[in-house]
């Protein structure tokens, strides 16, 4: 099963994240299938860049986003809010 989740990159105490599609069994910073964007929570406002076409493709194929990624995708308008 595939998950759309965050992969931590950056220096100590200065995290930034890549939004990746990875197998559920892979470790957090391990192997991934595709990178669909990035997220930097330290800027004001937080920087989010998402490739909507790739993200919609992976969601259509059956990849499930984690809760955090789902919130990020909702704010970007990629995923509609659940009723």
MARBA-3410 file (N, C-alpha, C, O; in Angstrom, 1 decimal):
83
0.8,-1.2,0.0,0.0,0.0,0.0,0.9,1.2,0.0,1.9,1.3,0.7 ~ 0.5,2.2,-0.7,1.3,3.5,-0.9,0.7,4.6,0.0,-0.5,4.6,0.2 ~ 1.6,5.4,0.6,1.2,6.5,1.4,1.8,7.8,0.9,2.9,7.7,0.4 ~ 1.1,8.9,0.9,1.7,10.2,0.7,2.0,10.8,2.0,1.1,11.0,2.8 ~ 3.3,11.0,2.3,3.7,11.4,3.6,4.9,12.3,3.5,5.4,12.6,2.5
5.3,12.8,4.7,6.4,13.8,4.8,7.7,13.0,5.0,7.8,12.0,5.7 ~ 8.8,13.5,4.4,10.1,13.0,4.5,11.0,14.1,5.0,11.1,15.2,4.4 ~ 11.6,14.0,6.2,12.3,15.1,6.8,13.7,15.3,6.2,14.4,14.3,6.0 ~ 14.0,16.5,5.9,15.3,16.9,5.4,15.7,18.2,6.1,14.9,18.8,6.8 ~ 16.9,18.6,5.9,17.3,19.9,6.6,18.3,19.6,7.7,18.6,18.5,8.1
18.7,20.7,8.3,19.7,20.6,9.4,19.0,20.4,10.7,17.8,20.4,10.8 ~ 19.8,20.1,11.7,19.3,19.9,13.1,18.6,21.2,13.5,19.2,22.3,13.3 ~ 17.5,21.1,14.1,16.7,22.3,14.6,16.1,23.1,13.5,15.5,24.2,13.8 ~ 16.3,22.8,12.2,15.8,23.5,11.1,15.2,22.5,10.1,15.7,22.4,9.0 ~ 14.1,21.9,10.4,13.5,20.9,9.5,12.8,21.5,8.4,12.2,22.6,8.5
12.8,20.8,7.3,11.9,21.1,6.1,11.6,19.7,5.6,12.3,18.7,5.9 ~ 10.5,19.6,4.9,10.0,18.3,4.5,9.7,18.2,3.0,9.4,19.2,2.4 ~ 9.9,17.0,2.5,9.5,16.7,1.1,8.2,15.9,1.2,8.1,15.0,2.1 ~ 7.3,16.2,0.4,6.1,15.4,0.3,6.3,14.3,-0.7,6.5,14.6,-1.9 ~ 6.3,13.0,-0.3,6.7,11.9,-1.1,5.6,10.8,-1.1,4.8,10.7,-0.2
5.6,10.0,-2.1,4.8,8.8,-2.2,5.7,7.6,-1.8,6.7,7.4,-2.5 ~ 5.4,6.9,-0.8,6.3,5.8,-0.3,5.5,4.6,0.1,4.3,4.7,0.4 ~ 6.1,3.4,0.1,5.5,2.2,0.6,5.3,2.4,2.1,6.1,3.0,2.8 ~ 4.2,1.8,2.6,4.0,1.9,4.1,5.1,1.3,4.9,5.4,1.8,6.0 ~ 5.8,0.3,4.3,6.8,-0.4,5.1,8.1,0.3,5.1,9.0,-0.1,5.9
8.3,1.3,4.3,9.6,2.0,4.2,9.7,2.9,5.5,8.7,3.5,6.0 ~ 11.0,3.1,5.9,11.2,4.1,7.1,10.9,5.5,6.6,10.8,5.8,5.4 ~ 10.7,6.4,7.6,10.3,7.8,7.3,11.2,8.5,6.3,10.7,9.1,5.4 ~ 12.5,8.3,6.4,13.4,9.0,5.5,14.0,8.0,4.5,15.1,8.3,3.9 ~ 13.4,6.9,4.4,13.9,5.8,3.5,13.5,6.0,2.0,13.2,7.1,1.6
13.4,4.8,1.4,13.1,4.8,0.0,11.7,5.3,-0.3,10.8,5.1,0.4 ~ 11.6,6.0,-1.4,10.3,6.5,-1.8,10.1,6.3,-3.3,11.0,6.1,-4.1 ~ 8.8,6.4,-3.8,8.5,6.1,-5.2,8.6,7.4,-6.0,9.1,7.4,-7.1 ~ 8.0,8.5,-5.5,7.9,9.7,-6.2,7.9,10.9,-5.2,7.3,10.8,-4.2 ~ 8.4,12.1,-5.6,8.3,13.3,-4.8,7.3,14.2,-5.5,7.4,14.5,-6.7
6.3,14.6,-4.7,5.2,15.4,-5.3,5.2,16.9,-4.7,4.4,17.7,-5.2 ~ 6.1,17.2,-3.8,6.2,18.6,-3.4,7.1,18.8,-2.2,7.8,17.8,-1.8 ~ 7.1,20.0,-1.6,7.9,20.2,-0.4,7.2,21.2,0.5,6.3,21.9,0.1 ~ 7.6,21.2,1.8,6.9,21.9,2.9,7.9,22.5,3.8,8.7,21.7,4.3 ~ 7.9,23.8,4.1,8.8,24.4,5.1,8.0,25.1,6.1,7.5,26.2,5.9
7.9,24.5,7.3,7.1,25.1,8.4,7.7,26.3,9.1,7.1,27.0,9.8 ~ 9.0,26.5,8.9,9.7,27.6,9.6,9.5,29.0,9.0,9.7,30.0,9.7 ~ 9.1,29.1,7.8,8.8,30.4,7.2,7.5,30.9,7.7,6.7,30.2,8.1 ~ 7.3,32.2,7.5,6.0,32.8,8.0,5.3,33.5,6.8,5.8,34.6,6.4 ~ 4.3,33.0,6.2,3.6,31.8,6.5,4.4,30.6,5.9,5.3,30.7,5.1
4.0,29.4,6.4,4.8,28.2,5.9,4.7,28.0,4.4,3.7,28.3,3.8 ~ 5.8,27.6,3.8,5.9,27.5,2.4,5.5,26.1,2.0,6.0,25.1,2.6 ~ 4.6,26.0,1.1,4.1,24.7,0.6,4.1,24.8,-1.0,3.4,25.7,-1.5 ~ 4.7,23.8,-1.6,4.7,23.7,-3.0,4.3,22.3,-3.4,5.0,21.3,-2.9 ~ 3.2,22.1,-4.1,2.7,20.8,-4.4,2.4,20.7,-5.9,1.8,21.6,-6.5
2.9,19.6,-6.5,2.6,19.4,-7.9,1.2,18.7,-8.0,1.1,17.5,-7.7 ~ 0.2,19.5,-8.3,-1.2,19.0,-8.2,-1.4,17.8,-9.2,-2.2,16.9,-8.8 ~ -0.9,17.9,-10.3,-1.1,16.8,-11.3,-0.6,15.5,-10.8,-1.3,14.4,-10.9 ~ 0.7,15.5,-10.3,1.2,14.2,-9.7,0.4,13.7,-8.5,0.1,12.5,-8.4 ~ 0.1,14.7,-7.6,-0.7,14.3,-6.4,-2.0,13.7,-6.8,-2.4,12.7,-6.2
-2.7,14.3,-7.7,-4.0,13.7,-8.1,-3.9,12.4,-8.7,-4.7,11.5,-8.6 ~ -2.8,12.2,-9.5,-2.5,10.9,-10.1,-2.4,9.8,-9.0,-3.0,8.7,-9.1 ~ -1.5,10.1,-8.0,-1.3,9.1,-7.0,-2.5,8.9,-6.1,-2.7,7.7,-5.7 ~ -3.3,9.9,-5.9,-4.5,9.7,-5.1,-5.5,8.8,-6.0,-6.2,8.0,-5.4 ~ -5.5,9.0,-7.3,-6.4,8.2,-8.1,-5.9,6.8,-8.2,-6.8,5.9,-8.4
-4.7,6.5,-8.1,-4.1,5.2,-8.1,-4.4,4.4,-6.8,-4.4,3.2,-6.8 ~ -4.6,5.2,-5.7,-5.0,4.5,-4.5,-4.1,4.9,-3.3,-4.2,4.3,-2.2 ~ -3.1,5.8,-3.5,-2.3,6.2,-2.4,-3.1,7.0,-1.4,-3.9,7.9,-1.7 ~ -2.9,6.7,-0.1,-3.6,7.4,1.0,-2.6,8.4,1.7,-1.5,8.0,2.0 ~ -3.1,9.6,1.8,-2.3,10.6,2.5,-2.3,10.4,4.0,-3.4,10.0,4.6
-1.2,10.8,4.7,-1.3,10.8,6.2,-2.1,12.0,6.6,-2.5,12.8,5.8 ~ -2.5,12.0,7.9,-3.3,13.1,8.4,-2.7,14.5,8.2,-3.4,15.4,7.7 ~ -1.4,14.6,8.4,-0.7,15.9,8.2,-0.7,16.3,6.8,-1.0,17.4,6.4 ~ -0.4,15.4,5.9,-0.3,15.7,4.5,-1.7,16.0,4.0,-1.9,16.8,3.1 ~ -2.7,15.3,4.5,-4.1,15.5,4.1,-4.5,17.0,4.4,-5.1,17.7,3.6
-4.1,17.5,5.6,-4.4,18.9,6.0,-3.7,19.8,5.1,-4.3,20.8,4.7 ~ -2.4,19.5,4.7,-1.6,20.4,3.8,-2.3,20.4,2.5,-2.4,21.5,1.9 ~ -2.7,19.3,2.0,-3.4,19.2,0.6,-4.7,19.9,0.6,-5.1,20.5,-0.4 ~ -5.4,19.9,1.8,-6.7,20.6,1.9,-6.5,22.1,1.8,-7.2,22.8,1.1 ~ -5.5,22.6,2.5,-5.2,24.1,2.4,-4.8,24.5,1.0,-5.0,25.7,0.6
-4.1,23.6,0.3,-3.7,23.9,-1.1,-4.8,23.7,-2.1,-4.7,24.1,-3.3 ~ -5.9,23.1,-1.7,-7.1,22.9,-2.6,-6.9,21.7,-3.5,-7.7,21.5,-4.4 ~ -6.0,20.8,-3.2,-5.8,19.6,-4.0,-6.9,18.5,-3.6,-7.4,17.8,-4.5 ~ -7.2,18.4,-2.3,-8.2,17.5,-1.8,-9.3,18.3,-1.3,-9.2,19.2,-0.5 ~ -10.5,17.9,-1.6,-11.7,18.5,-1.1,-12.0,18.1,0.3,-11.6,17.0,0.7
-12.5,19.0,1.1,-12.8,18.7,2.5,-13.9,17.7,2.6,-14.9,17.8,1.9 ~ -13.7,16.7,3.5,-14.7,15.7,3.7,-15.9,16.3,4.5,-15.7,17.0,5.5 ~ -17.1,16.0,4.0,-18.4,16.5,4.5,-18.4,16.8,5.9,-19.5,17.2,6.4
END
